[in-house]
Amino acid sequence: MTAPASSEFVLEMLGIRKEFPGVVALADVDLRLRPGTIHALVGENGAGKSTLMNCVFGLVDPDAGRIVLDGQDIVVPSPRAALDAGISMIQQELHPIPARSVMENIWLGRFPTRRVAGLSFVDHRRMATDTRRLLAGVGIDIPPDTLAEDLSVSQVQLMELARALSFRAKVIILDEPTSSLSEHEVATLFAIIRRLRDEGAAVVYISHKMEEIREISDEISIMRDGHMIGTWPTRELSIDQIITRMVGRELTARFPEKTHRPGATLLEVRDLTSAIPGSFQAVSFELHRGEVLGIGGLVGAQRTELVESIFGMRPVASGEIVIDGQPVVIRSPLDAKRARIALLTEDRRLSGIIPTRSVEENAILASLRAYANRLGIVHAGPARRAAAESIDRLQVRTPSLRTPITSLSGGNQQKVLFARWLLADPEILILDEPTRGIDVGAKFEIYTIINELAALGKGIIMISSEMLELLGASDRIVVMCRGRVTGQVDARTTDQATIMRLATDVEALIAADEGQAVGA
Amino acid sequence: MKGRPSVPEPLPADGVVSAPARRGPSGDRIREWVGANAIILVLVALIVGIAIIDSGFVSLTNLRNILLNSSTRLIIALGAGIVLISRGVDLSAGRMVGLAAVVSASMLQVEDYGRLFFPDLVPLPLFAPLVIAISLCVFFGAINGIVIAKLHVPPFIATLGMMVIIYGINAIYFDQTPNNSQPIGGLRDDFTALGTGAVGEGPLSIPYIVIIAALTAVVFWILLNKTVFGKNVYAIGGNPQAAAVSGIDIAKNIIAVYALAGATYGLAGVLEAARTGGANSSYGSLYELDAIAACVVGGVSTAGGIGRVGGITVGVLVFGVINYGLTFIGINPFWQQIIKGVIIIGAVAFDIARNWRQR
């Protein structure tokens, strides 16, 4: 089966296909990497970049396709197999073992040993020596026995890079490596990446930051909706051309018609600044009754942090929240619920469903009090009827109310969570990525629900990383970049490229290019 | 994650909220029932096995004795169980039992008894010492809850500390002059009647203590299944973050859970003193482990969010039958320990294996 592969490439991914229920994550994707090249991989959130790389790194099992390394077909059943084959990947989210030393983190799973009296012991001295050499190679000077928890985020990143190097990797994949680094640290990282390239490694660089991509990469591959759009030498494309290729889609009949008419001001957020350094700053916006307000931005724009702060889950340093003209103080989700705000969180598993309970109990959770007498005894009949009615209205496909929620599909679980908040009857409904991981049909149903709620005069805030969704489902869009609002646009008159420019803060970049003094 | 999507298979779109779940052929249904109720089968198997060895085992007297011995265990297990459901654990249970036993007994001795704990104490109405003893346990339970919910000390540590503290308090109380750590005896008849009296006569009579345990179980069943509090506890145990986002006051509920658990330990301690006609400061030692064992055997998840009153009851009865029945047929008590240990581990391993397969 091994077709002759050109020695021009160190790694070839051919016809990689991966389907999740209801979603084609990768549709026969090809990617070829040359040695001694930095290869940028770009696309909107959900385009399939990370899934593709997870296939090479043994974290995801592709349904079809070939992976060819140095002209040989390989299978990658696990990250360990990938590492042994010379493929390293630094994940977007780093998970070092905090209470162990840097060297133990680096050599975890393959500690050097020596034999004493016939028994095997960890060779700490050799491990320390090797670690020092590796750390010097990535330009950080810390003792090998420093605990990982004492490192800064960038040091952890460099430690992971050192770990990647220790496998003598031919292919190094970096997934959003700079999302939490300062400019100076980015410069250090880039110097190391360039040196790795010059030593012959192929580096895959996944990023949303256009300026970095143009600075560091030699080639660029663009993905969209699980398809590979193409590969170009980076210098041949302008930022605008990259963005157009990333988003180049047409609005189709994937959204129900918007019928809502925004009315009086419902919520005002004034100069809201997070108490957490590096999070959002001086965010102001208004939400009207009957309006769907989209919040757009890329990873790291602090959108989730913003809405969770409004909902009382995170501390706020300054600023004001005004509902119906009255300033309100919200310090906990309970306060938020009393102010009739509801939040559908981004992570359904982490903070949405109660996996051990039934559909009914999950639906009724936020409004139990309304169906209980003074002793706190819940009237089973009315509670069940209310749950059934909302489940019915949202067309949740479930065999019964007593079915465990975990046996429903993702889209139906999400609809149960919608039901939970509908039963609580909020005035302001905040939706954080409400259609993530949901198939297209269920998405349409969720947009329809959103429209119905808006028609009832509720105010809806919807965070979305999908530009089409922002354009198709909202009335106005607030765009954020690195914790600041970079623009507010009317969804009817704007386009995807405009949003992407605001989300990457291209104006600031161009201004900086032109040599004007613009703060980063 | 690898190779398998994390989202469960979508269900067939067979309409909305309709008839109960359609299941496969009846073989599947039987297998499912057996899986979910395996512990009941273990209980039946134990009883049948013991009865085969000695048919004299099946008698009303023995049933009555098993229930009598299991009553306080059940009350404690219900408290320990609701704590486990809330994603906690309570190691202070046994020492609270001991405290309530000593405190109540110390105030309920007959006046002419030779060695009185409080020689000058006027006779108190029966309920007063009981209320004092149980309230103390509610108080310490609430402190457990506050330390866990407000100071964010892990439940294991918080209640471990409380277990040691309460033993110290109880030992100091018990060591007061003139008692000087002597076992407390000579309890009033109206008090001991709680533990030894019964409704009716002969083997058909129902001991008060069994009735109290049954009522406690009923109250817990209502609490867990019919009240906002119970549903909140299941939600907090199942996913605390989701519960918080839903506007549930986690701290308030957790404090209530531990205070309620304290009440069960207090009640059990009082009944232990009444049943045995005495008390000393080592009463209740390690009962928390028996209670946790009964809970997990009865299907309560130590990871929180799962557990039923029926399961806890059966779990307690399994250990009741082992203790009583194996002694009845003359099995060495040390062997009983080994059998109990195997059942604890086996029950949980079986449960986990079953859930793995479903996933």
Interface residues (C-beta under 8 A of the other chain):
Chain A: F20 P21 G22 G58 L59 V60 D61 S78 F311 M313 P333 L334 A336 K337 R338 L343 T345 R349 L350 S351 G352 I353 I354 P355 T356 R357 E361 I364 L365 A366 L368 R369 A372 L375 G376 I377 V378 A380 A388 I391 D392 Q395 V396 R397 T398 P399 S400 L401 R402 T403 T406 S407 L408 S409 G410 G411 N412 R420 A424 G437
Chain B: M1 K2 G3 R4 P5 S6 V7 P8 E9 P10 L11 A13 D14 G15 V16 V17 S18 A19 P20 A21 R22 I222 K226 T227 V228 F229 K231 N232 Y234 A235 G237 G238 N239 Q241 A242 A243 A244 V245 S246 G247 I248 D249 S301 G304 G305 I306
